Amino acid sequence: MFGKPPSGCVVYDNFDSMEREDGVQQPLPSEQVMSEVHLGCPPNHSGPHLSHFTISLPPRYENSTLRGNIDAVEDISISASTMLDLDEDGDLILTRRKKSPSHHLVLTIQHNITSSIPRVGLQVWRAELVLTDFVLHVMSTSSDFDKVVALELGAGTGLVGILLARVAKTVFITDHGDEVLENCEKNVDLNAEIFHGKASVHVRELDWKNSWPPQEENTAPSKGRYCWTQSEIEELKKASLLLAADVIYSDDLTDAFFSILKKLMLDNPEKVLYLAMEKRYNFTLDDLDVVANGYSHFRSYLITEQGCKQLDGASKPLFVGEQIDLRYIPCYVLNYNRGDDVELWKIKLNHRALF
């Protein structure tokens, strides 16, 4: 699994086994990690859990016809207050005002409460919810994401891609490992009713350490249910929108991420990546301080637009990055705390550095 980092508290409740010299199998503790996001989970629960994430829909999703019906109900209530109706016994008939419909969307997401580090994509992480807020904000204030072909990298539970399918033409939700992909596919099925009628949603495996595009002999459906077909690869080339959340926590994976990102972004049309991440601090003996080395490595791949104009071509990083101010992105996902260390970045390929 590529998305979602080892973070939070560490518990030791799952065991692998190792063979001692005398041949006896001895349990070996396997490090488990827990996300900060475990909405409605029962105490001491460590397996899969269905959480219901309530999203306050932006004004764009308030159906105008429904709004008119609400106004009509309000008018009726007003007139009823000035005209008294009596039943056959002479008792007052009270016209009860109907409740205005609640403009909320509920997503049902299956996720684990804890997992081993290679399986952290089974959990929901805070940056994933921040990226969800951003996608909702763009969907509510513009048509930029309407009818796009989009790719979610290191999707984990698939929450962001699922929501995007309300407006996009095609969404490829990708990650690595059958267990994570199966869980993601289940979430797609659980929420399929919220997609718009013509949306195509595909759960596919994308290993950042493998070549891209995959060789033709590896794209046949018989190779696996999450393998790509040739037509899907061609469709992905048309993508203009890339999304990723919490995929920056290991330098090796960061290198692999930007390697595959370059290959994807070389295809036309021009592509933009929106990446949400959480800076994670650790004490290191080398620095004798608490530092965010993973974050520093991530930043080494980026240059600002202003810096891009000032440096000569030979020394320019391959990607131009712009940090988005989260103060201007409302919280549409209810009941979670963003914290102070989550960042959102808009990233494009620096074409000047290619020549």
Secondary structure, DSSP 8 states (H G I E B T S, - for coil): --SS---S-EEEEEEEEEE-TTS-EEEEEEEEEE-S--TT--TT--SEEEEEEEEE--GGGS-HHHHHHHHHHHHHHHHHHHS-EE-TTS-EE----------EEEEEEEEESEEEGGGGGGS--HHHHHHHHHHHHHHHH-STTTT-EEEEES-TT-HHHHHHTTT-SEEEEEESSHHHHHHHHHHHHHTGGGS-TT-EEEEEE--TTS-SS--GGG-SGGG-TT---HHHHHHHTT--EEEEES--S-HHHHHHHHHHHHHHHTSSS--EEEEEEE---EEETTTTEEE-HHHHHHHTTEE-HHHHHHS-GGG--SEEEEEE-GGGS---B-S----SSEEEEEEEE-GGGG-
